[in-house]
Amino acid sequence: MRCIAVPVFDRFGVVIAGLSISFLTIRFLEEAKSDYVAMLHRAARTLSAEMGYHHYDHYGF
């Protein structure tokens, strides 16, 4: 198994959850890793914003 995860923040900037995606190793494509990470960050940014955190990009994500 291969897993990639990103943080989800509450309105105070505290990590309260993680958002992840898992793959069977034989299905994971290393060349697509940055796309997977970007997809997760977009979703986590949206979730964080819905909880009142609007500085997700501050952490370099």
CHARMM internal coordinates of N, CA and C (Angstrom, degrees):
IC EDIT
DIST 1 N 1 CA 1.4455
DIST 1 CA 1 C 1.5176
ANGL 1 N 1 CA 1 C 109.46
DIST 1 C 2 N 1.3208
ANGL 1 CA 1 C 2 N 114.64
DIHE 1 N 1 CA 1 C 2 N 149.86
DIST 2 N 2 CA 1.4608
ANGL 1 C 2 N 2 CA 122.57
DIHE 1 CA 1 C 2 N 2 CA 175.43
DIST 2 CA 2 C 1.5254
ANGL 2 N 2 CA 2 C 106.60
DIHE 1 C 2 N 2 CA 2 C -131.10
DIST 2 C 3 N 1.3139
ANGL 2 CA 2 C 3 N 117.79
DIHE 2 N 2 CA 2 C 3 N 133.57
DIST 3 N 3 CA 1.4592
ANGL 2 C 3 N 3 CA 122.02
DIHE 2 CA 2 C 3 N 3 CA -176.83
DIST 3 CA 3 C 1.5287
ANGL 3 N 3 CA 3 C 109.34
DIHE 2 C 3 N 3 CA 3 C -130.79
DIST 3 C 4 N 1.3263
ANGL 3 CA 3 C 4 N 115.71
DIHE 3 N 3 CA 3 C 4 N 138.72
DIST 4 N 4 CA 1.4659
ANGL 3 C 4 N 4 CA 122.82
DIHE 3 CA 3 C 4 N 4 CA 174.91
DIST 4 CA 4 C 1.5285
ANGL 4 N 4 CA 4 C 105.77
DIHE 3 C 4 N 4 CA 4 C -124.21
DIST 4 C 5 N 1.3346
ANGL 4 CA 4 C 5 N 117.29
DIHE 4 N 4 CA 4 C 5 N 134.96
DIST 5 N 5 CA 1.4622
ANGL 4 C 5 N 5 CA 120.57
DIHE 4 CA 4 C 5 N 5 CA -178.18
DIST 5 CA 5 C 1.5191
ANGL 5 N 5 CA 5 C 110.97
DIHE 4 C 5 N 5 CA 5 C -137.89
DIST 5 C 6 N 1.3281
ANGL 5 CA 5 C 6 N 115.20
DIHE 5 N 5 CA 5 C 6 N 153.87
DIST 6 N 6 CA 1.4633
ANGL 5 C 6 N 6 CA 122.81
DIHE 5 CA 5 C 6 N 6 CA 176.34
DIST 6 CA 6 C 1.5325
ANGL 6 N 6 CA 6 C 108.27
DIHE 5 C 6 N 6 CA 6 C -136.08
DIST 6 C 7 N 1.3469
ANGL 6 CA 6 C 7 N 117.23
DIHE 6 N 6 CA 6 C 7 N 158.10
DIST 7 N 7 CA 1.4628
ANGL 6 C 7 N 7 CA 119.96
DIHE 6 CA 6 C 7 N 7 CA -178.64
DIST 7 CA 7 C 1.5249
ANGL 7 N 7 CA 7 C 113.18
DIHE 6 C 7 N 7 CA 7 C -83.33
DIST 7 C 8 N 1.3275
ANGL 7 CA 7 C 8 N 114.55
DIHE 7 N 7 CA 7 C 8 N 154.94
DIST 8 N 8 CA 1.4623
ANGL 7 C 8 N 8 CA 123.55
DIHE 7 CA 7 C 8 N 8 CA 170.76
DIST 8 CA 8 C 1.5267
ANGL 8 N 8 CA 8 C 105.65
DIHE 7 C 8 N 8 CA 8 C -120.86
DIST 8 C 9 N 1.3426
ANGL 8 CA 8 C 9 N 116.86
DIHE 8 N 8 CA 8 C 9 N 131.52
DIST 9 N 9 CA 1.4609
ANGL 8 C 9 N 9 CA 122.50
DIHE 8 CA 8 C 9 N 9 CA -174.70
DIST 9 CA 9 C 1.5213
ANGL 9 N 9 CA 9 C 112.28
DIHE 8 C 9 N 9 CA 9 C -107.97
DIST 9 C 10 N 1.3459
ANGL 9 CA 9 C 10 N 115.58
DIHE 9 N 9 CA 9 C 10 N 149.58
DIST 10 N 10 CA 1.4604
ANGL 9 C 10 N 10 CA 119.76
DIHE 9 CA 9 C 10 N 10 CA 171.41
DIST 10 CA 10 C 1.5269
ANGL 10 N 10 CA 10 C 108.43
DIHE 9 C 10 N 10 CA 10 C -88.42
DIST 10 C 11 N 1.3262
ANGL 10 CA 10 C 11 N 117.47
DIHE 10 N 10 CA 10 C 11 N -176.41
DIST 11 N 11 CA 1.4687
ANGL 10 C 11 N 11 CA 120.81
DIHE 10 CA 10 C 11 N 11 CA -174.73
DIST 11 CA 11 C 1.5277
ANGL 11 N 11 CA 11 C 113.53
DIHE 10 C 11 N 11 CA 11 C -65.24
DIST 11 C 12 N 1.3263
ANGL 11 CA 11 C 12 N 117.35
DIHE 11 N 11 CA 11 C 12 N -15.55
DIST 12 N 12 CA 1.4581
ANGL 11 C 12 N 12 CA 121.53
DIHE 11 CA 11 C 12 N 12 CA 178.92
DIST 12 CA 12 C 1.5317
ANGL 12 N 12 CA 12 C 113.07
DIHE 11 C 12 N 12 CA 12 C -94.89
DIST 12 C 13 N 1.3245
ANGL 12 CA 12 C 13 N 116.68
DIHE 12 N 12 CA 12 C 13 N -0.31
DIST 13 N 13 CA 1.4559
ANGL 12 C 13 N 13 CA 120.46
DIHE 12 CA 12 C 13 N 13 CA -179.12
DIST 13 CA 13 C 1.5174
ANGL 13 N 13 CA 13 C 113.42
DIHE 12 C 13 N 13 CA 13 C 84.61
DIST 13 C 14 N 1.3160
ANGL 13 CA 13 C 14 N 116.82
DIHE 13 N 13 CA 13 C 14 N 15.72
DIST 14 N 14 CA 1.4596
ANGL 13 C 14 N 14 CA 122.48
DIHE 13 CA 13 C 14 N 14 CA 179.00
DIST 14 CA 14 C 1.5292
ANGL 14 N 14 CA 14 C 108.50
DIHE 13 C 14 N 14 CA 14 C -93.09
DIST 14 C 15 N 1.3191
ANGL 14 CA 14 C 15 N 115.85
DIHE 14 N 14 CA 14 C 15 N 133.33
DIST 15 N 15 CA 1.4589
ANGL 14 C 15 N 15 CA 119.40
DIHE 14 CA 14 C 15 N 15 CA 177.30
DIST 15 CA 15 C 1.5230
ANGL 15 N 15 CA 15 C 108.51
DIHE 14 C 15 N 15 CA 15 C -68.89
DIST 15 C 16 N 1.3233
ANGL 15 CA 15 C 16 N 115.56
DIHE 15 N 15 CA 15 C 16 N 121.47
DIST 16 N 16 CA 1.4647
ANGL 15 C 16 N 16 CA 119.99
DIHE 15 CA 15 C 16 N 16 CA -178.35
DIST 16 CA 16 C 1.5164
ANGL 16 N 16 CA 16 C 112.80
DIHE 15 C 16 N 16 CA 16 C -116.01
DIST 16 C 17 N 1.3211
ANGL 16 CA 16 C 17 N 116.00
DIHE 16 N 16 CA 16 C 17 N -10.27
DIST 17 N 17 CA 1.4681
ANGL 16 C 17 N 17 CA 119.70
DIHE 16 CA 16 C 17 N 17 CA -177.92
DIST 17 CA 17 C 1.5159
ANGL 17 N 17 CA 17 C 108.87
DIHE 16 C 17 N 17 CA 17 C -162.36
DIST 17 C 18 N 1.2806
ANGL 17 CA 17 C 18 N 114.21
DIHE 17 N 17 CA 17 C 18 N 171.14
DIST 18 N 18 CA 1.4518
ANGL 17 C 18 N 18 CA 121.06
DIHE 17 CA 17 C 18 N 18 CA 173.44
DIST 18 CA 18 C 1.5172
ANGL 18 N 18 CA 18 C 108.91
DIHE 17 C 18 N 18 CA 18 C -129.56
DIST 18 C 19 N 1.2979
ANGL 18 CA 18 C 19 N 115.12
DIHE 18 N 18 CA 18 C 19 N 151.26
DIST 19 N 19 CA 1.4562
ANGL 18 C 19 N 19 CA 121.09
DIHE 18 CA 18 C 19 N 19 CA 176.73
DIST 19 CA 19 C 1.5186
ANGL 19 N 19 CA 19 C 105.68
DIHE 18 C 19 N 19 CA 19 C -120.60
DIST 19 C 20 N 1.3283
ANGL 19 CA 19 C 20 N 116.68
DIHE 19 N 19 CA 19 C 20 N 127.84
DIST 20 N 20 CA 1.4643
ANGL 19 C 20 N 20 CA 118.78
DIHE 19 CA 19 C 20 N 20 CA -174.36
DIST 20 CA 20 C 1.5190
ANGL 20 N 20 CA 20 C 112.08
DIHE 19 C 20 N 20 CA 20 C -138.36
DIST 20 C 21 N 1.3057
ANGL 20 CA 20 C 21 N 112.98
DIHE 20 N 20 CA 20 C 21 N 165.06
DIST 21 N 21 CA 1.4568
ANGL 20 C 21 N 21 CA 121.81
DIHE 20 CA 20 C 21 N 21 CA 173.46
DIST 21 CA 21 C 1.5225
ANGL 21 N 21 CA 21 C 106.63
DIHE 20 C 21 N 21 CA 21 C -136.78
DIST 21 C 22 N 1.3099
ANGL 21 CA 21 C 22 N 115.88
DIHE 21 N 21 CA 21 C 22 N 138.21
DIST 22 N 22 CA 1.4699
ANGL 21 C 22 N 22 CA 121.01
DIHE 21 CA 21 C 22 N 22 CA -179.11
DIST 22 CA 22 C 1.5179
ANGL 22 N 22 CA 22 C 110.31
DIHE 21 C 22 N 22 CA 22 C -121.84
DIST 22 C 23 N 1.3100
ANGL 22 CA 22 C 23 N 115.12
DIHE 22 N 22 CA 22 C 23 N 146.95
DIST 23 N 23 CA 1.4529
ANGL 22 C 23 N 23 CA 122.26
DIHE 22 CA 22 C 23 N 23 CA -178.51
DIST 23 CA 23 C 1.5228
ANGL 23 N 23 CA 23 C 109.80
DIHE 22 C 23 N 23 CA 23 C -132.89
DIST 23 C 24 N 1.2916
ANGL 23 CA 23 C 24 N 116.64
DIHE 23 N 23 CA 23 C 24 N 151.05
DIST 24 N 24 CA 1.4565
ANGL 23 C 24 N 24 CA 119.50
DIHE 23 CA 23 C 24 N 24 CA 163.18
DIST 24 CA 24 C 1.5166
ANGL 24 N 24 CA 24 C 106.09
DIHE 23 C 24 N 24 CA 24 C -67.62
DIST 24 C 25 N 1.2970
ANGL 24 CA 24 C 25 N 117.57
DIHE 24 N 24 CA 24 C 25 N 138.73
DIST 25 N 25 CA 1.4623
ANGL 24 C 25 N 25 CA 120.99
DIHE 24 CA 24 C 25 N 25 CA -176.99
DIST 25 CA 25 C 1.5265
ANGL 25 N 25 CA 25 C 112.35
DIHE 24 C 25 N 25 CA 25 C -53.34
DIST 25 C 26 N 1.3115
ANGL 25 CA 25 C 26 N 117.11
DIHE 25 N 25 CA 25 C 26 N -37.61
DIST 26 N 26 CA 1.4702
ANGL 25 C 26 N 26 CA 119.01
DIHE 25 CA 25 C 26 N 26 CA -177.97
DIST 26 CA 26 C 1.5272
ANGL 26 N 26 CA 26 C 112.27
DIHE 25 C 26 N 26 CA 26 C -71.79
DIST 26 C 27 N 1.3382
ANGL 26 CA 26 C 27 N 118.36
DIHE 26 N 26 CA 26 C 27 N -15.35
DIST 27 N 27 CA 1.4698
ANGL 26 C 27 N 27 CA 121.41
DIHE 26 CA 26 C 27 N 27 CA 178.86
DIST 27 CA 27 C 1.5266
ANGL 27 N 27 CA 27 C 112.78
DIHE 26 C 27 N 27 CA 27 C -99.57
DIST 27 C 28 N 1.3342
ANGL 27 CA 27 C 28 N 117.79
DIHE 27 N 27 CA 27 C 28 N -10.50
DIST 28 N 28 CA 1.4538
ANGL 27 C 28 N 28 CA 121.61
DIHE 27 CA 27 C 28 N 28 CA -179.50
DIST 28 CA 28 C 1.5224
ANGL 28 N 28 CA 28 C 110.09
DIHE 27 C 28 N 28 CA 28 C -76.33
DIST 28 C 29 N 1.3294
ANGL 28 CA 28 C 29 N 115.94
DIHE 28 N 28 CA 28 C 29 N 130.05
DIST 29 N 29 CA 1.4638
ANGL 28 C 29 N 29 CA 121.46
DIHE 28 CA 28 C 29 N 29 CA 178.33
DIST 29 CA 29 C 1.5231
ANGL 29 N 29 CA 29 C 108.80
DIHE 28 C 29 N 29 CA 29 C -109.84
DIST 29 C 30 N 1.3128
ANGL 29 CA 29 C 30 N 116.63
DIHE 29 N 29 CA 29 C 30 N 110.75
DIST 30 N 30 CA 1.4675
ANGL 29 C 30 N 30 CA 121.30
DIHE 29 CA 29 C 30 N 30 CA -177.96
DIST 30 CA 30 C 1.5281
ANGL 30 N 30 CA 30 C 111.20
DIHE 29 C 30 N 30 CA 30 C -55.91
DIST 30 C 31 N 1.3249
ANGL 30 CA 30 C 31 N 117.61
DIHE 30 N 30 CA 30 C 31 N -38.01
DIST 31 N 31 CA 1.4656
ANGL 30 C 31 N 31 CA 120.23
DIHE 30 CA 30 C 31 N 31 CA -178.61
DIST 31 CA 31 C 1.5343
ANGL 31 N 31 CA 31 C 112.44
DIHE 30 C 31 N 31 CA 31 C -68.65
DIST 31 C 32 N 1.3087
ANGL 31 CA 31 C 32 N 118.53
DIHE 31 N 31 CA 31 C 32 N -14.72
DIST 32 N 32 CA 1.4674
ANGL 31 C 32 N 32 CA 122.48
DIHE 31 CA 31 C 32 N 32 CA 178.19
DIST 32 CA 32 C 1.5278
ANGL 32 N 32 CA 32 C 112.21
DIHE 31 C 32 N 32 CA 32 C -100.18
DIST 32 C 33 N 1.3286
ANGL 32 CA 32 C 33 N 116.76
DIHE 32 N 32 CA 32 C 33 N 0.06
DIST 33 N 33 CA 1.4691
ANGL 32 C 33 N 33 CA 120.94
DIHE 32 CA 32 C 33 N 33 CA -175.88
DIST 33 CA 33 C 1.5265
ANGL 33 N 33 CA 33 C 111.79
DIHE 32 C 33 N 33 CA 33 C -55.03
DIST 33 C 34 N 1.3228
ANGL 33 CA 33 C 34 N 118.75
DIHE 33 N 33 CA 33 C 34 N -46.30
DIST 34 N 34 CA 1.4666
ANGL 33 C 34 N 34 CA 120.65
DIHE 33 CA 33 C 34 N 34 CA -178.35
DIST 34 CA 34 C 1.5257
ANGL 34 N 34 CA 34 C 111.24
DIHE 33 C 34 N 34 CA 34 C -62.74
DIST 34 C 35 N 1.3213
ANGL 34 CA 34 C 35 N 117.73
DIHE 34 N 34 CA 34 C 35 N -33.19
DIST 35 N 35 CA 1.4699
ANGL 34 C 35 N 35 CA 120.80
DIHE 34 CA 34 C 35 N 35 CA 176.04
DIST 35 CA 35 C 1.5273
ANGL 35 N 35 CA 35 C 110.80
DIHE 34 C 35 N 35 CA 35 C -66.63
DIST 35 C 36 N 1.3263
ANGL 35 CA 35 C 36 N 116.50
DIHE 35 N 35 CA 35 C 36 N -42.14
DIST 36 N 36 CA 1.4661
ANGL 35 C 36 N 36 CA 120.79
DIHE 35 CA 35 C 36 N 36 CA 178.61
DIST 36 CA 36 C 1.5301
ANGL 36 N 36 CA 36 C 110.52
DIHE 35 C 36 N 36 CA 36 C -62.80
DIST 36 C 37 N 1.3226
ANGL 36 CA 36 C 37 N 116.27
DIHE 36 N 36 CA 36 C 37 N -44.36
DIST 37 N 37 CA 1.4644
ANGL 36 C 37 N 37 CA 121.15
DIHE 36 CA 36 C 37 N 37 CA -179.45
DIST 37 CA 37 C 1.5316
ANGL 37 N 37 CA 37 C 109.93
DIHE 36 C 37 N 37 CA 37 C -63.76
DIST 37 C 38 N 1.3234
ANGL 37 CA 37 C 38 N 117.12
DIHE 37 N 37 CA 37 C 38 N -44.37
DIST 38 N 38 CA 1.4661
ANGL 37 C 38 N 38 CA 120.95
DIHE 37 CA 37 C 38 N 38 CA 179.16
DIST 38 CA 38 C 1.5285
ANGL 38 N 38 CA 38 C 110.78
DIHE 37 C 38 N 38 CA 38 C -61.22
DIST 38 C 39 N 1.3133
ANGL 38 CA 38 C 39 N 117.40
DIHE 38 N 38 CA 38 C 39 N -41.94
DIST 39 N 39 CA 1.4638
ANGL 38 C 39 N 39 CA 122.18
DIHE 38 CA 38 C 39 N 39 CA 179.25
DIST 39 CA 39 C 1.5355
ANGL 39 N 39 CA 39 C 109.73
DIHE 38 C 39 N 39 CA 39 C -61.24
DIST 39 C 40 N 1.3237
ANGL 39 CA 39 C 40 N 116.91
DIHE 39 N 39 CA 39 C 40 N -45.88
DIST 40 N 40 CA 1.4576
ANGL 39 C 40 N 40 CA 120.76
DIHE 39 CA 39 C 40 N 40 CA 179.19
DIST 40 CA 40 C 1.5252
ANGL 40 N 40 CA 40 C 111.54
DIHE 39 C 40 N 40 CA 40 C -63.07
DIST 40 C 41 N 1.3308
ANGL 40 CA 40 C 41 N 117.32
DIHE 40 N 40 CA 40 C 41 N -42.51
DIST 41 N 41 CA 1.4601
ANGL 40 C 41 N 41 CA 120.42
DIHE 40 CA 40 C 41 N 41 CA 179.57
DIST 41 CA 41 C 1.5267
ANGL 41 N 41 CA 41 C 111.71
DIHE 40 C 41 N 41 CA 41 C -64.37
DIST 41 C 42 N 1.3176
ANGL 41 CA 41 C 42 N 117.88
DIHE 41 N 41 CA 41 C 42 N -38.98
DIST 42 N 42 CA 1.4678
ANGL 41 C 42 N 42 CA 119.85
DIHE 41 CA 41 C 42 N 42 CA 176.94
DIST 42 CA 42 C 1.5281
ANGL 42 N 42 CA 42 C 110.41
DIHE 41 C 42 N 42 CA 42 C -60.45
DIST 42 C 43 N 1.3176
ANGL 42 CA 42 C 43 N 116.39
DIHE 42 N 42 CA 42 C 43 N -45.77
DIST 43 N 43 CA 1.4673
ANGL 42 C 43 N 43 CA 120.45
DIHE 42 CA 42 C 43 N 43 CA -179.60
DIST 43 CA 43 C 1.5285
ANGL 43 N 43 CA 43 C 110.74
DIHE 42 C 43 N 43 CA 43 C -66.10
DIST 43 C 44 N 1.3284
ANGL 43 CA 43 C 44 N 117.54
DIHE 43 N 43 CA 43 C 44 N -43.45
DIST 44 N 44 CA 1.4672
ANGL 43 C 44 N 44 CA 121.34
DIHE 43 CA 43 C 44 N 44 CA -179.39
DIST 44 CA 44 C 1.5254
ANGL 44 N 44 CA 44 C 110.83
DIHE 43 C 44 N 44 CA 44 C -66.94
DIST 44 C 45 N 1.3340
ANGL 44 CA 44 C 45 N 117.57
DIHE 44 N 44 CA 44 C 45 N -36.63
DIST 45 N 45 CA 1.4631
ANGL 44 C 45 N 45 CA 121.36
DIHE 44 CA 44 C 45 N 45 CA 177.01
DIST 45 CA 45 C 1.5319
ANGL 45 N 45 CA 45 C 109.98
DIHE 44 C 45 N 45 CA 45 C -62.14
DIST 45 C 46 N 1.3330
ANGL 45 CA 45 C 46 N 116.69
DIHE 45 N 45 CA 45 C 46 N -43.02
DIST 46 N 46 CA 1.4646
ANGL 45 C 46 N 46 CA 121.49
DIHE 45 CA 45 C 46 N 46 CA 178.34
DIST 46 CA 46 C 1.5267
ANGL 46 N 46 CA 46 C 110.98
DIHE 45 C 46 N 46 CA 46 C -62.99
DIST 46 C 47 N 1.3289
ANGL 46 CA 46 C 47 N 116.84
DIHE 46 N 46 CA 46 C 47 N -47.23
DIST 47 N 47 CA 1.4685
ANGL 46 C 47 N 47 CA 120.41
DIHE 46 CA 46 C 47 N 47 CA 178.39
DIST 47 CA 47 C 1.5274
ANGL 47 N 47 CA 47 C 111.53
DIHE 46 C 47 N 47 CA 47 C -61.13
DIST 47 C 48 N 1.3262
ANGL 47 CA 47 C 48 N 116.02
DIHE 47 N 47 CA 47 C 48 N -44.06
DIST 48 N 48 CA 1.4642
ANGL 47 C 48 N 48 CA 120.42
DIHE 47 CA 47 C 48 N 48 CA 179.79
DIST 48 CA 48 C 1.5292
ANGL 48 N 48 CA 48 C 110.56
DIHE 47 C 48 N 48 CA 48 C -61.99
DIST 48 C 49 N 1.3192
ANGL 48 CA 48 C 49 N 117.01
DIHE 48 N 48 CA 48 C 49 N -42.09
DIST 49 N 49 CA 1.4674
ANGL 48 C 49 N 49 CA 121.19
DIHE 48 CA 48 C 49 N 49 CA 179.35
DIST 49 CA 49 C 1.5247
ANGL 49 N 49 CA 49 C 110.68
DIHE 48 C 49 N 49 CA 49 C -63.33
DIST 49 C 50 N 1.3147
ANGL 49 CA 49 C 50 N 117.23
DIHE 49 N 49 CA 49 C 50 N -38.52
DIST 50 N 50 CA 1.4655
ANGL 49 C 50 N 50 CA 120.58
DIHE 49 CA 49 C 50 N 50 CA 178.77
DIST 50 CA 50 C 1.5292
ANGL 50 N 50 CA 50 C 111.40
DIHE 49 C 50 N 50 CA 50 C -65.78
DIST 50 C 51 N 1.3369
ANGL 50 CA 50 C 51 N 116.57
DIHE 50 N 50 CA 50 C 51 N -21.61
DIST 51 N 51 CA 1.4676
ANGL 50 C 51 N 51 CA 120.70
DIHE 50 CA 50 C 51 N 51 CA 177.62
DIST 51 CA 51 C 1.5219
ANGL 51 N 51 CA 51 C 111.68
DIHE 50 C 51 N 51 CA 51 C -97.65
DIST 51 C 52 N 1.3435
ANGL 51 CA 51 C 52 N 116.01
DIHE 51 N 51 CA 51 C 52 N 7.90
DIST 52 N 52 CA 1.4589
ANGL 51 C 52 N 52 CA 120.09
DIHE 51 CA 51 C 52 N 52 CA 174.09
DIST 52 CA 52 C 1.5107
ANGL 52 N 52 CA 52 C 115.78
DIHE 51 C 52 N 52 CA 52 C 98.32
DIST 52 C 53 N 1.3129
ANGL 52 CA 52 C 53 N 118.50
DIHE 52 N 52 CA 52 C 53 N 4.53
DIST 53 N 53 CA 1.4659
ANGL 52 C 53 N 53 CA 120.96
DIHE 52 CA 52 C 53 N 53 CA 179.91
DIST 53 CA 53 C 1.5250
ANGL 53 N 53 CA 53 C 109.02
DIHE 52 C 53 N 53 CA 53 C -100.42
DIST 53 C 54 N 1.3408
ANGL 53 CA 53 C 54 N 116.34
DIHE 53 N 53 CA 53 C 54 N 117.20
DIST 54 N 54 CA 1.4666
ANGL 53 C 54 N 54 CA 120.60
DIHE 53 CA 53 C 54 N 54 CA -174.30
DIST 54 CA 54 C 1.5275
ANGL 54 N 54 CA 54 C 112.96
DIHE 53 C 54 N 54 CA 54 C -118.35
DIST 54 C 55 N 1.3219
ANGL 54 CA 54 C 55 N 118.10
DIHE 54 N 54 CA 54 C 55 N 22.50
DIST 55 N 55 CA 1.4707
ANGL 54 C 55 N 55 CA 121.95
DIHE 54 CA 54 C 55 N 55 CA -178.98
DIST 55 CA 55 C 1.5134
ANGL 55 N 55 CA 55 C 111.95
DIHE 54 C 55 N 55 CA 55 C -121.73
DIST 55 C 56 N 1.3021
ANGL 55 CA 55 C 56 N 117.33
DIHE 55 N 55 CA 55 C 56 N 30.43
DIST 56 N 56 CA 1.4683
ANGL 55 C 56 N 56 CA 121.21
DIHE 55 CA 55 C 56 N 56 CA -174.88
DIST 56 CA 56 C 1.5315
ANGL 56 N 56 CA 56 C 111.20
DIHE 55 C 56 N 56 CA 56 C -56.87
DIST 56 C 57 N 1.3237
ANGL 56 CA 56 C 57 N 116.98
DIHE 56 N 56 CA 56 C 57 N -38.95
DIST 57 N 57 CA 1.4711
ANGL 56 C 57 N 57 CA 120.16
DIHE 56 CA 56 C 57 N 57 CA -179.49
DIST 57 CA 57 C 1.5204
ANGL 57 N 57 CA 57 C 113.03
DIHE 56 C 57 N 57 CA 57 C -67.32
DIST 57 C 58 N 1.3278
ANGL 57 CA 57 C 58 N 116.99
DIHE 57 N 57 CA 57 C 58 N -18.25
DIST 58 N 58 CA 1.4659
ANGL 57 C 58 N 58 CA 122.01
DIHE 57 CA 57 C 58 N 58 CA 178.86
DIST 58 CA 58 C 1.5314
ANGL 58 N 58 CA 58 C 110.88
DIHE 57 C 58 N 58 CA 58 C -57.01
DIST 58 C 59 N 1.3042
ANGL 58 CA 58 C 59 N 118.08
DIHE 58 N 58 CA 58 C 59 N -30.75
DIST 59 N 59 CA 1.4581
ANGL 58 C 59 N 59 CA 121.83
DIHE 58 CA 58 C 59 N 59 CA -177.77
DIST 59 CA 59 C 1.5304
ANGL 59 N 59 CA 59 C 112.68
DIHE 58 C 59 N 59 CA 59 C -86.78
DIST 59 C 60 N 1.3150
ANGL 59 CA 59 C 60 N 117.64
DIHE 59 N 59 CA 59 C 60 N 5.90
DIST 60 N 60 CA 1.4499
ANGL 59 C 60 N 60 CA 120.32
DIHE 59 CA 59 C 60 N 60 CA 178.26
DIST 60 CA 60 C 1.5097
ANGL 60 N 60 CA 60 C 113.86
DIHE 59 C 60 N 60 CA 60 C 83.82
DIST 60 C 61 N 1.3165
ANGL 60 CA 60 C 61 N 116.95
DIHE 60 N 60 CA 60 C 61 N 14.25
DIST 61 N 61 CA 1.4535
ANGL 60 C 61 N 61 CA 120.22
DIHE 60 CA 60 C 61 N 61 CA 178.15
DIST 61 CA 61 C 1.4981
ANGL 61 N 61 CA 61 C 108.52
DIHE 60 C 61 N 61 CA 61 C -89.65
END
COOR INIT
IC SEED 1 N 1 CA 1 C
IC BUILD
